[in-house]
Amino acid sequence: MADDLDGLAAEAWLFGYPLLLMDATRRVMTSGPQATPVNAFSHLREFPDASFTKVVSPNADTLYSIAWLDLRAEPMLISMADSGGRYWMLPLLSAWTDVIASPGSRTTGGGAGTFAVCGPGWDGSLPDGVERIDAPTALTWVIGRTNTAGPADYPAVHALQDRMRLEPLSRFDPTAPQPVSVPPLPDDIPGAAPVEYVEALSGEAFFTALGELLVDNPPTAADAPAMERFAALGLTTGQPWNPDALSPAARQAVLDAPAAGRAAVARAKAAQFADSPGGWSTLRGNGDFGTDYTRRAFVAQIGLGANLDADAIYPGARSDDQGRPLTGAYRYRIHFTADQLPPVDGFWSLTLYNERQAFADNPLNRYAIGDRDPLVFAADGSLTLHIQHDSPGPEQEANWLPAPADAFNLFFRLYWPRPSVVDGTWALPPLQRVD
């Protein structure tokens, strides 16, 4: 019986991990005197640098427009201006990290429009011309991305960001100034990055927080069998978690759950990257995880806010094409023939991260390289990217992605990928170590 409880508690930890990580990320991003509160857009006006740690695996290709929605009181309305042909996307994620909807160039054509994000159980009426989006959880994350071709492109993107609107239904007026938001939330996460904070919680602290968050962020209908099982650990939707009501064996299982859950995530990560043809491992099926709680937790840990496959595919690499871990002690290259360049309708880029899934500091402040950069192609139309600690020399520096001296990993972002990318018939060239 104790073994069953241990496995059940580990499953419950994996089940709740994305929810707690979403809430921790929300608190970090909306707390403090300089932070943007809930129900308001926060626009990143320039690309993040190596000091940015609030979100794991950030990108250096788009300027973010981020908002955390609290839908308990009423719907929030988002109004977007016509992008003039510029690629943008505005995915909305539930508190469980599933993508609810993804307005943008791919789905709505990039034209102007207003969307009402409605929380659980809301059954009111909306103004004419407003598209309804039903969110299954009161906590909803909006992660807008606008294609940005470097600092010279900032002013044009800023103009689009300034025309984005976010306001409650009760104050919806497209002609009025942007409404003032609620006061900031208290800062109750003292300096910890969200992943570190959540994974450092004791079993009792984790389950207590999970019980509280379940009140306004209910599981899906597909989660009902799991919730029935979790009742043996005192977890029920809408009720505080009470450790005093548990048997000694159940309480011990809860105490042991974080270590078991972290180990399960580590195994899932190892298995994913073990299947890495050419060094690349491609996660598919993101943004709609169903009841695969281990995979959902693993994806949240390495890239919270992952997109639907139709919006973006992110092959990742932690080793080269021979299975050797990536490290700045060696040089690497990726060679594309002219007919092998990434087939996308949006854009592509290669981004490098350190072991904490943050950008790695380097003298060029270059954290990604892609099709909007002034890359140097060979006479035959082929392209070689260099990933290494030291410069490959003046002639190839345009194609150089600087690496730290120690371990690192890579993400290859393919936005609005064509069907051959989504179904896997197109593959990245091997990631080769140059000895």
For each residue, the residues with C-beta under 8 A, 3 or more apart:
1: 4 5 249
2: 5 6 249 252 253
3: 6 7
4: 1 7 8
5: 1 2 8 9 232 233 249 250 252 253
6: 2 3 9 10 253 256 260
7: 3 4 10 11
8: 4 5 11 12 229 230 232 233 253
9: 5 6 12 13 203 233 250 253 254 256 257 260
10: 6 7 13 14 256 257 260 261 264
11: 7 8 14 15 226 229 230 293
12: 8 9 15 16 207 210 230 233 235 257
13: 9 10 16 17 203 206 257 258 260 261
14: 10 11 17 261 264 265 293 294 296 297
15: 11 12 223 226 230 293 297
16: 12 13 19 20 206 207 210 213
17: 13 14 20 21 198 261 265 296 297 300 301
18: 21 22 96 97 296 297 300 304
19: 16 22 23 95 96 210 213 214 217
20: 16 17 23 24 198 201 206 209 210 213
21: 17 18 24 25 194 195 198 300 301 304
22: 18 19 25 26 93 95 96 97 139 141 300 304
23: 19 20 26 27 95 139 209 213
24: 20 21 27 28 189 194 197 198
25: 21 22 28 29 54 55 141 194 304
26: 22 23 29 30 38 68 139 141
27: 23 24 30 31 185 187 188 189
28: 24 25 31 54 189 193 194
29: 25 26 35 36 42 54 55 66 68
30: 26 27 35 36 37 38 68 184 185
31: 27 28 35 184 185 186 187 188 189
32: 35 184 187
33: 184
34:
35: 29 30 31 32 42 184
36: 29 30 40 41 42 67 181
37: 30 40 181 182 183 184 185
38: 26 30 67 68 69 70 181 182 185
39: 67 68 69 70 76 166 168 181 182
40: 36 37 67 166 181
41: 36 65 66 67 142 144 161 164 166
42: 29 35 36 64 65 66 67
43: 63 64 65 66 158 161 162 164
44: 47 48 63 64 65 66
45: 63 154 158 161
46: 63 151 154
47: 44 60 63 148 151 367
48: 44 52 58 60 359 367
49: 52 359 365 367
50: 358 359 360 361 362 365 367
51:
52: 48 49 55 58 358 359
53: 193 356 358
54: 25 28 29 193 194
55: 25 29 52 58 304 305
56: 193 194 195 301 302 303 304 356 357 358
57: 302 303 304 351 353 357 411
58: 48 52 55 64 358 359
59: 62 145 349 351 368 413
60: 47 48 349 351 359 367 368
61: 145 147 148 347 349 351 368 370 372 413 415
62: 59 145 146 147 148
63: 43 44 45 46 47 145 146 148 154 157 158 161
64: 42 43 44 58 143 144 145
65: 41 42 43 44 90 142 144 145 146 161 164
66: 29 41 42 43 44 141 142 143 144
67: 36 38 39 40 41 42 78 141 142 144 166
68: 26 29 30 38 39 139 140 141 142
69: 38 39 76 117 135 139 140 141 142
70: 38 39 73 138 139
71: 74 75 76 117 118 119 120 122 135 137 138 139 140
72: 119 138 216
73: 70 168
74: 71 119 122 124 168 169 170
75: 71 116 117 118 119 122 124 126 168 169
76: 39 69 71 116 117 166 167 168 169
77: 114 115 116 117 130 165 166 167 168 169 172
78: 67 90 114 115 116 117 142 164 165 166
79: 112 113 114 115 164 165 166 174
80: 83 88 90 103 112 113 114 115 163 164
81: 112 160 163 164
82: 110 111 112
83: 80 86 87 88 105 110 111 146 160
84: 110
85: 110
86: 83 105 110 146 147 156 157 160
87: 83 104 105 110 146 147 346 347 415 416
88: 80 83 104 105 110 144 145 146 147 160
89: 102 103 104 105 106 144 145 307 311 415
90: 65 78 80 102 103 104 142 143 144 145
91: 99 101 102 104 142 143 287 305 307 308 311
92: 99 100 101 102 117 133 135 140 141 142
93: 22 97 98 99 100 140 141 142 143 287 305
94: 97 98 100 135 136 137 139 140 217
95: 19 22 23 137 138 139 140 141 213 217
96: 18 19 22 136 137 217 219 220 289 296
97: 18 22 93 94 287 289 296 299 300 304 305 306
98: 93 94 287 288 289
99: 91 92 93 102 287 288 307 308
100: 92 93 94 117 133 134 135 136 140
101: 91 92 115 133
102: 89 90 91 92 99 106 107 307 308 310 311
103: 80 89 90 107 108 113 115
104: 87 88 89 90 91 107 108 110 311
105: 83 86 87 88 89 108 109 110 346 416
106: 89 102 310 311 345 346 416
107: 102 103 104
108: 103 104 105 111 113
109: 105
110: 82 83 84 85 86 87 88 104 105
111: 82 83 108
112: 79 80 81 82
113: 79 80 103 108 131
114: 77 78 79 80 127 129 130 131 174
115: 77 78 79 80 101 103 130 131 132 133
116: 75 76 77 78 126 130 131 132 133 169
117: 69 71 75 76 77 78 92 100 133 135 140 142
118: 71 75 122 132 133 134 135
119: 71 72 74 75 122 135 137 138 140
120: 71 135 136 137 138 216 218
121:
122: 71 74 75 118 119
123:
124: 74 75 169
125:
126: 75 116 130 132 169
127: 114 130 172
128:
129: 114
130: 77 114 115 116 126 127
131: 113 114 115 116
132: 115 116 118 126
133: 92 100 101 115 116 117 118
134: 100 118
135: 69 71 92 94 100 117 118 119 120 138 140
136: 94 96 100 120 218 220
137: 71 94 95 96 119 120 140 216 217 218
138: 70 71 72 95 119 120 135 216 217
139: 22 23 26 68 69 70 71 94 95 213 216 217
140: 68 69 71 92 93 94 95 100 117 119 135 137
141: 22 25 26 66 67 68 69 92 93 95 305
142: 41 65 66 67 68 69 78 90 91 92 93 117 166
143: 64 66 90 91 93 305
144: 41 64 65 66 67 88 89 90 164
145: 59 61 62 63 64 65 88 89 90
146: 62 63 65 83 86 87 88 157 160 161
147: 61 62 86 87 88 346 347 372 415
148: 47 61 62 63 153 154 157
149: 152 153 372
150: 153 372 373
151: 46 47 154
152: 149
153: 148 149 150 156 157
154: 45 46 63 148 151 157 158
155: 158 159
156: 86 153 159 160
157: 63 86 146 148 153 154 160 161
158: 43 45 63 154 155 161 162
159: 155 156 162 163
160: 81 83 86 88 146 156 157 163 164
161: 41 43 45 63 65 146 157 158 164
162: 43 158 159
163: 80 81 159 160
164: 41 43 65 78 79 80 81 144 160 161
165: 77 78 79 174 178
166: 39 40 41 67 76 77 78 79 142 178
167: 76 77 171 172 173 178 179
168: 39 73 74 75 76 77 171 172 179
169: 74 75 76 77 116 124 126 172
170: 74
171: 167 168 176 179
172: 77 127 167 168 169
173: 167 176
174: 79 114 165
175:
176: 171 173 179
177:
178: 165 166 167
179: 167 168 171 176
180:
181: 36 37 38 39 40
182: 37 38 39
183: 37
184: 30 31 32 33 35 37
185: 27 30 31 37 38
186: 31
187: 27 31 32 190
188: 27 31
189: 24 27 28 31 192 194 197
190: 187
191:
192: 189 196 197 200
193: 28 53 54 56 196 197 356
194: 21 24 25 28 54 56 189 197 198 304
195: 21 56 198 199 301 357
196: 192 193 199 200
197: 24 189 192 193 194 200 201
198: 17 20 21 24 194 195 201 206
199: 195 196 258 262
200: 192 196 197
201: 20 197 198 205 206 209 258
202: 205 206 255 258
203: 9 13 206 207 254 255 256 257 258
204: 207 208 243 254 255
205: 201 202 208 209
206: 13 16 20 198 201 202 203 209 210 257 258
207: 12 16 203 204 210 211 233 234 235 241 243 254 257
208: 204 205 211 212 240 241 243
209: 20 23 201 205 206 212 213
210: 12 16 19 20 206 207 213 214 235 241
211: 207 208 214 215 234 235 239 240 241
212: 208 209 215 240 241
213: 16 19 20 23 95 139 209 210 216 217
214: 19 210 211 217 218 219 235 236 237 238
215: 211 212 237 238
216: 72 120 137 138 139 213
217: 19 94 95 96 137 138 139 213 214
218: 120 136 137 214 237 238
219: 96 214 223 224 226 227 237
220: 96 136 223
221: 224
222: 290 291
223: 15 219 220 226 227 291
224: 219 221 227 228
225: 228 229
226: 11 15 219 223 229 230 291 293
227: 219 223 224 230 231 235 236 237
228: 224 225 231
229: 8 11 225 226 232
230: 8 11 12 15 226 227 233 235 236
231: 227 228 234 235 236
232: 5 8 229 250
233: 5 8 9 12 207 230 246 250 253 254
234: 207 211 231 241 242 243 245 246 250
235: 12 207 210 211 214 227 230 231 241
236: 214 227 230 231 239
237: 214 215 218 219 227
238: 214 215 218
239: 211 236
240: 208 211 212
241: 207 208 210 211 212 234 235
242: 234 245 246
243: 204 207 208 234 246 251 254
244:
245: 234 242
246: 233 234 242 243 250 251 254
247: 250 251
248: 251 252
249: 1 2 5 252 253
250: 5 9 232 233 234 246 247 253 254
251: 243 246 247 248 254 255
252: 2 5 248 249 255 256
253: 2 5 6 8 9 233 249 250 256 257
254: 9 203 204 207 233 243 246 250 251 257
255: 202 203 204 251 252
256: 6 9 10 203 252 253 259 260
257: 9 10 12 13 203 206 207 253 254 260 261
258: 13 199 201 202 203 206 261 262
259: 256 262 263
260: 6 9 10 13 256 257 263 264
261: 10 13 14 17 257 258 264 265 297
262: 199 258 259 265 266
263: 259 260 266 267
264: 10 14 260 261 267 268 294 297
265: 14 17 261 262 268 269 294 297 298 301
266: 262 263 269 270
267: 263 264 270 271
268: 264 265 271 272 294 295 297 298
269: 265 266 272 273 298 301 302
270: 266 267 273 274
271: 267 268 274 275
272: 268 269 275 281 283 298
273: 269 270 276 281 316 318 319
274: 270 271
275: 271 272 281
276: 273 279 280 281 317 318 319 323
277: 280 427
278: 321 427 428 429 430 431
279: 276 317 319 320 321 323 430 431
280: 276 277 315 316 317 412 427 428 431
281: 272 273 275 276 315 316 317 318
282: 313 314 315 316 424
283: 272 286 299 306 314 316
284: 309 313 422 424
285: 288 289 309
286: 283 289 299 306 307 308 309
287: 91 93 97 98 99 306 307 308 309 311
288: 98 99 285 308
289: 96 97 98 285 286 292 293 295 296 299
290: 222
291: 222 223 226
292: 289 295 296
293: 11 14 15 226 289 296 297
294: 14 264 265 268 297 298
295: 268 289 292 298 299
296: 14 17 18 96 97 289 292 293 299 300
297: 14 15 17 18 261 264 265 268 293 294 300 301
298: 265 268 269 272 294 295 301 302
299: 97 283 286 289 295 296 302 303 306
300: 17 18 21 22 97 296 297 303 304
301: 17 21 56 195 265 269 297 298 304
302: 56 57 269 298 299 316 357
303: 56 57 299 300 306 314 357 411
304: 18 21 22 25 55 56 57 97 194 300 301
305: 55 91 93 97 141 143
306: 97 283 286 287 299 303 314
307: 89 91 99 102 286 287 311 312
308: 91 99 102 286 287 288 311 312
309: 284 285 286 287 312 313 417 422
310: 102 106 416 417 422
311: 89 91 102 104 106 287 307 308 415 416
312: 307 308 309 346 413 414 415 416 417
313: 282 284 309 414 417 421 422
314: 282 283 303 306 411 412 413 414
315: 280 281 282 411 412 414 428
316: 273 280 281 282 283 302 409 410 411 412
317: 276 279 280 281 320 326 409 410 412 431
318: 273 276 281 325 326 409
319: 273 276 279 322 323 324 325 326
320: 279 317 323 324 326 332 430 431 432 433
321: 278 279 430 431 432 433
322: 319 433
323: 276 279 319 320
324: 319 320 433
325: 318 319 407
326: 317 318 319 320 330 332 403 407 408 409 410 431
327: 330 406 407 408
328: 388 389 403 404 405 406 407 408
329: 389 405
330: 326 327 388 433 434 435
331: 386 387 388 389 390 392 433 434
332: 320 326 386 387 388 403 431 432 433 434
333: 384 385 386 387 432 434
334: 350 384 385 387 428 429 430 431 432
335: 382 383 384 385 429 432
336: 340 341 342 382 383 384 385 429
337: 340 380 381 382 429
338: 341 380 381 382
339:
340: 336 337 429
341: 336 338 383
342: 336 348 371 412 414 417 421 426 428
343: 417 418 420 421 426
344: 347 348 414 415 416 417 418 421
345: 106 416 417 418
346: 87 105 106 147 312 414 415 416 417
347: 61 87 147 344 370 371 372 415 416
348: 342 344 370 371 412 413 414 415
349: 59 60 61 368 369 370 371 372 412 413
350: 334 368 369 370 385 387 401 410 411 412 413
351: 57 59 60 61 367 368 410 411 412 413
352: 359 360 367 368 387 401 402 403 408 409 410
353: 57 356 357 358 359 360 408 409 410 411
354: 357 358 359 360 404 406 407 408
355: 406 407 408 409
356: 53 56 193 353
357: 56 57 195 302 303 353 354 409
358: 50 52 53 56 58 353 354
359: 48 49 50 52 58 60 352 353 354 367
360: 50 352 353 354 367 402 403 404 408
361: 50 404
362: 50 365 366 367 402 403 404
363: 402
364: 400 402
365: 49 50 362
366: 362 369 400 401 402
367: 47 48 49 50 60 351 352 359 360 362
368: 59 60 61 349 350 351 352 401 413
369: 349 350 366 373 375 385 399 400 401
370: 61 347 348 349 350 373 413
371: 342 347 348 349 375
372: 61 147 149 150 347 349
373: 150 369 370 398
374: 398
375: 369 371 383 398 399
376: 395 396 398 399
377: 381 382 383
378: 381 382 383 384
379:
380: 337 338
381: 337 338 377 378
382: 335 336 337 338 377 378
383: 335 336 341 375 377 378 399
384: 333 334 335 336 378 396 399
385: 333 334 335 336 350 369 399 400 401
386: 331 332 333 392 396 399 400 401
387: 331 332 333 334 350 352 400 401 403 410 431
388: 328 330 331 332 392 400 402 403 434
389: 328 329 331 402 403 404 405
390: 331
391: 394 397 400
392: 331 386 388 396 397 399 400
393: 396 397
394: 391 397
395: 376
396: 376 384 386 392 393 399 400
397: 391 392 393 394 400
398: 373 374 375 376
399: 369 375 376 383 384 385 386 392 396
400: 364 366 369 385 386 387 388 391 392 396 397
401: 350 352 366 368 369 385 386 387
402: 352 360 362 363 364 366 388 389
403: 326 328 332 352 360 362 387 388 389 408
404: 328 354 360 361 362 389 407 408
405: 328 329 389
406: 327 328 354 355
407: 325 326 327 328 354 355 404
408: 326 327 328 352 353 354 355 360 403 404
409: 316 317 318 326 352 353 355 357
410: 316 317 326 350 351 352 353 387 431
411: 57 303 314 315 316 350 351 353
412: 280 314 315 316 317 342 348 349 350 351 428
413: 59 61 312 314 348 349 350 351 368 370
414: 312 313 314 315 342 344 346 348 417 421
415: 61 87 89 147 311 312 344 346 347 348
416: 87 105 106 310 311 312 344 345 346 347
417: 309 310 312 313 342 343 344 345 346 414 421 422
418: 343 344 345 421 422 426
419: 422 423
420: 343 423 425 426
421: 313 342 343 344 414 417 418 424 426
422: 284 309 310 313 417 418 419
423: 419 420
424: 282 284 421 427
425: 420
426: 342 343 418 420 421
427: 277 278 280 424
428: 278 280 315 334 342 412 431
429: 278 334 335 336 337 340
430: 278 279 320 321 334
431: 278 279 280 317 320 321 326 332 334 387 410 428
432: 320 321 332 333 334 335
433: 320 321 322 324 330 331 332
434: 330 331 332 333 388
435: 330
